[in-house]
Amino acid sequence: MRERDFFRLLVGSLLAVAACAPPEGGDGGVLAIVNAHLYPVTGAPIESGTLLVRDGKIVEIGADVSVPSGARRLDVGGRSVIPGLVESHSHMGFKQLNNPSTGRNNNELSKPINAEVRAIDGLNSNDAAFSIALAAGVTTMNITTGSRSPNSGQAVVVKLRGGTVEQMFFAEGGMKFAMRADREFANFPESVDAVKELLASELRAARAYLEARGAAEASGSSPPPRDLKHEAFGKLLSHEWVVGVHTGDASGMRHAIALKKEFDLDLYIHHARNTNELVDELIEAGVPISFGPILPYVGREDPQLMGPVHLAERGGVVAFHQDHPDAHQYFLRHSASLFVRKGMSEQDALAALTLNPAKLFHLDDRIGSLEPGKDADFVILSGPPLDWESLVEQVFIDGEEVFNRSTGENAFGQRVPEGW
């Protein structure tokens, strides 16, 4: 190796170590990320910017930010800083990494409707996959029940800060519908049309139940017996919860749109593979999508990939997901870069990993972008966000470091396998 090349390599290595070093100085009250290439998502990137964090919240961001005296400073040497990635659809904690046959608590198959079943009750926070997702820059994740039954239960949104399931809890994730028929079970609908009608009948029953309880309360008479299933469906009718509908084909998506219109549901569609056939209908109905998993499409010229591109161009809300264990969250950024090659703007592609999935669950007032007042969940990358060669070097959740590539430490206390 020539002396000049050796010197260049040495300097680059020292800069990388310095960027991954813990923040220095100050009393810990304020953290200042300085000399950063900031990607707020809600606005244009900021070169040589500063991000100020206090008490787990972003307090200021910009190119001309005064750092308070005594603040802890982390100079990232011009590296990219993006919001923490938000994974909108995963079964992590149910289907274990490298052994998806274990821990299959996400599908209750004794009956087709399971609205009272909660994902949080079966979640294993010790799943090693959480550490790898964190190393990929994922800070928030919506973990859902399965898709074998028309209604498998309630989802949960967690932050990947380690600890128990209760400590990871961030928000309720709403409910899961699956617009698919499963002929393996005699008591399940055998057509997608019948699945849609079954779900509609449950929503009608929930509405009647709530009306009866309201009337009983008003009159002072005895209310109907408490029904957890009806109460859960009632939260969809009142917009307290969102509902994510598992479907990929055009007919299933049209059934989902019909349910939204009949019951005024706060609804999004995940998988949504044939979005390219329904762009106008999805825009007209105001239905967001979460497209994925995407990795199987790499290297393919598939018209399905153009659906999210056209939706984003029309102002639709598009998110991307990987659907662990079908594809791992590690490839989320790579997936977004694939859509940039298809014509999606880099701004829309980055939003599909951060702000838009937060919008699905109405959490965009807290996460998904680098803005004052939001949770200080952010990722430091070695290069541009959508560059395949860029590595996640550090991850912060609520202003606390939860992953550091140089030390190998993360919030789950599990060393990430080499190569991730």
N, C-alpha and C positions, 0 to 999 in steps of 0.2 A: 504494500500500500504506500502511495506517495505521501510525503510529509504533510503536504497541504490537505490532502483528503483525510488523513488521520486527525489533523487539527480540527477540521470542520466537523468530523464525527464526534470528537471529544467535546467541543463546544455545544453541539446539539444535544448530547447526552446530559451535560450539566444543566442546560436550560430545562430539559424535560424533568429532571429530578427536582429542580427548584420550583417548577410550576406545580408539582404534586406535593410539595412540602406543606405541612400544616401551617395555618396562619400564624404570624408572629406579632408580638407586641400588644400593648393595650390591656385593658381590664376585662375584655370579653363582652362588653356591652354592645359594641357595634363591630360588625364585620364588613370590611371594604374589599371587594373584588376589583382590583385595578389593572389597567393596561389590558383590557379584555375586548375581544370582538363580540359584542353583545347582539343577540338575536331576540328582540322582545316578542316577536310574532305578530303583535298588534300594530307594529310600525316597521320602518326601515331599519336594517342593521346599523349598529353604532360602532364605528372603529375607535380604538383607543378609549373605550368607555369605562365607567365605574358603576358598580352595583353596590348599594349600601343596604345592609341588613341589620335590623334591630329586633330583638325578642321574637325571632322566627318569622318576621315579616319583611318584605321589601319596602324600604322607605324612600329610596330615590334611585334613579337610573338615568344615565346620560353621559355626554362627552365632556361636560364641564360641571362636575360634581365636586364639591368641597368635602374632603374627608375630615371628619372631626378629630381633634387632637386626642390621642390615646386609643384610637380605633385599631383593631387588629387588621392588618393589611395582608392580602394575598395577591401578589403580583403574578398573573398568569402568562406573562410574556407574549401577549397578542393572541392567545388561544381563544377558541370559540366558546361562548357560554350561551346555552339554550335553556328553555324551561325543561323541567323534568318531563320525561315521556309519560303519556297516559295510555295504558293498554285497556281498551274498551271491552274486550271479550276474552276471558281465559278460564281454564279449569285447573289452574295451578293450586296445589294444596289438596286436590282430590286425586288426580292421576299423576303418580310420582314420576320424576325425571328418570328416563331410560328404562322405566318399568311401568308403562301405563295401565297394566292389568291390575296393579295394586291400588288400594284406596278408592275403589269405585263407589263413592258415596254420593255421586252427583246425579244419579238417575234412580228415581223411585218408580218401579215398574209394576207395583201391585194394582195401580189404578191410573187412569189417564190424567186426572186433575189433582194437583198437589200444591195448591196455592199457599197452604200453611207451612210447607217445608222450607226451612231456611238454610242457605248455603253456609252461613257462619257457624252453624252447629256441627258441620262435618269437616271443617277446614283444618288442615294440618300445617301450622306455621313453620314447622321444621323441614318442610320440603326443600331439598337442596336447590331446586329450580329457582327459588326466590333470590338466592345469592347471585345466580347467573343473570337473572332479569335485572337486578340492581346494577350489576357490572355492565349491562347494556344501556343503562341510563333510565330505566323505568322506575319512576317514583310512586306512581299511583296505578292501581289495577282494579278493574271490575271483574269479580270472580262470580261466575254464574253456575247454576245447576245445569243439568244435561239437556239433551235434545231428543231423547228417545220417546218421551211422552209429550202430548200436546201442551201441557202446563207442568213443568217440573219443579217450580217453586220460586223462591226469592233469591236475588243476587245480593252481593255485598261489595262495597268499594273499600279497598284498604290502601294504606300507605306502606311502602316497603321499608319501614324503620326498624324492623326486628321486634323481638319480644313475643308475647302471646298474641293470640288472635284478637283479644280485646284491646290490646295496646296498638295493634295495627289498624283497627277499625277507623274508618274515616266517614263513611256515609252509607245509608241504605242504597242498594243498587236497583231497586224496583223489582219487577217480575219478569220471568222468562216464558215466552210462548214458542212453540215449534210448529210451524206450518208444514207438517210432513205426516204421512201415514206410516204406521208400522204394523204390518200384517202378522207379525210374530205372536202378538198377544190377542187372545180372543175378545177381550173386553175393550180393545182400542179401536178407534175409527179406521176404516180401511181405505179411505180416500181423503185427499186434502180438502175437498168440499165439505165432507163430514167433520173434519177437524175444525174448520172455520165455524161451522154451525154449532158445534159443541162449545167452543169458546164463547160464542155469542150468547148461547143459552145460559152459561154461567154468569156472564156479565148482567144479563137481564134478571137472573135470580138474585144476584147481589144487590141490584138496584131496588128490587121489590123488598128484600130483607131490610135494607137501610130505611126505606120509606115506612115499613111496618114498625120498626123500632122508633123512628122519629114520631110517628103518630101515637104510639103507646106512651112515649115520654110526654108528649103534649097533653094527652088526655088523662094521664095518671094511671093508665091500665097496665097490666102485665105485658112486658115486651116478649117477643119471640126468644127462644133459647139462644144463647150466644153461639155464633158459628164463625170460627176463625177463617175458614175458606171464604165465606161471603165478605168478611171484614177486609181480607186481603184484596179481593177483587174490588171492593168498595174504594180502596185507596187509589186504584186506577181511575175510577169514575170521578173522584174528587181532585184528580191531578196531584195528589200527594206523592204518588209514585209514577215512574215511567215504566214502559214495558218494551223489552227488546224482543223482536220476533226473528227467530231462526228460519230463514228461507233463502234459497238461491235462485229459484226459477221464477219466471215472469208470473205464472198463475198464483204462486204462493205470495208474491209481493202484492199482487192485486187484491188478494184476500186480506192481507194486512192493511192495505189502504182502505178497504171497505169497512173493516173493524174500526179504524180510526175515525172514519166519517160517521158511522152509526152511533158510536159511543163517545165521540169527542175525546179520544185517548191521546195522551202524550206518548207517542210511539216512535221507535226507530227500528230499522231493519239491519240485522247483521248477517254477514256473508254476502248477500246481495250480488251474486255473481252475474246475473243477467240484467244489471242496471242499465246497460246500453240499450235495452229494448224499451225502457220505461222512463227515460229522462223527463219527458214532458209531464207524465203523470205524477212522478215523485215531486217535481217542482211545484206543480199545481196543488198537490195535497200538503206540501210543506213537510215531507217525511225525510228525515236525515238517514244516512246509511253509514255502516261500518263495514268496509270491504276487507275480506280476507278469509283464510290465510293466503298470503300472496306468493310465498316462496315457490309453490309448484308452477307458477307462471313464468319464472325466470327463464329467459332464452326463447320464450314462445311468442309468436305473433298471434295474439288472441284478441278478437274484437271485444271480449268482455272487459279488457283492461281500459277501454276507452270510455266506459260508462262513468266511472269516477271523475275522469278528466272533464267530460262534458258537463257533469253535474256541478263541479267546482267552477267551471267557466260561467255557469248560469247563476251562481250565487248559492247553490245548495250546500248543505253541511255534509262534508265527507270526512270520515275518520278511517284509519287503517288499524287492523288487528292481526294477531298471529294465531290465536286459538290454541294455546298450549294444551296438550302436548303434540297436536298435529304439526305445528311449526313453532319454533321458540321465539320468545320476545327479543332475543339477541339480534334477530334479523329485521326488526322494525324499521330502522333507519335505511337499511339496504332496500327494503320494500318501497319506501317512499321515493328513493332515487330512481327506481324503475319507472315510476309514473312521470317523473320529470323528463325522462327520455321519451315518454309518450306525448309530451306536450304540456303537462301540468306545470304551473309556475312553482319555483322553489318556495315561495311564500305560502302557497296553498298546500304544498306537500308537507312542509314543516308544521303548518297548522293542523294537518290531518293526524299528526303524531302527538299533538299537545293540546291546543285550545279547542279544537272541534270535538275530540272525545270527551273533554270536560263539559262541553255544551250538552252532550247527550244526556248527562245526569244533572244538569243545571248546577254544576260546580265551577263554572267558568268565572264566577266572582271571587273564587279562592285560589284556583290553580290554572295552569295551561298557558300562561304568558308571564313575561317579566314586567310587572307593573306595580307601582306603589300601592300598598295595602294588601297585596296578595301574599300567600304563603311563599316563603323563600325556598322553593323546590327548584333546583337548577343543576345543570350538568356541565362540566368542563371537558372539552374535547381537544384532541391534539391537532385537529384540522377542521375544515368546513363540515357542517352538520351532515350533509348528504353525500359526502365523499366516502366511498367504500373503505378507504384505508384509514380514515379517522378513528382513533380509539377513544373510548371513555376513560378519562384519567381520574376524575373525582366526581362524586355525586353528593349533593346536599339535600336534606329534607328538613323543612322548618328551620333552616339556617344551621343545621348540624351536619357535619360530615358523616356519611353513612357508607361510603365506599372510597377507597384510595388504591389505585392500581399499583403504585410504587411500593406500598407496604403490604398489600394483599389483604388489608383489614376491611371488614364490612359489618353492617349492623346485625347480621345473622350469626356472626361468629364462625362462619364456614369459609375456608379458603376456596376461592374460585378456581376450578380446574384450569390448568395451563392451556392456552389456545382460545379461551373465550374472551 
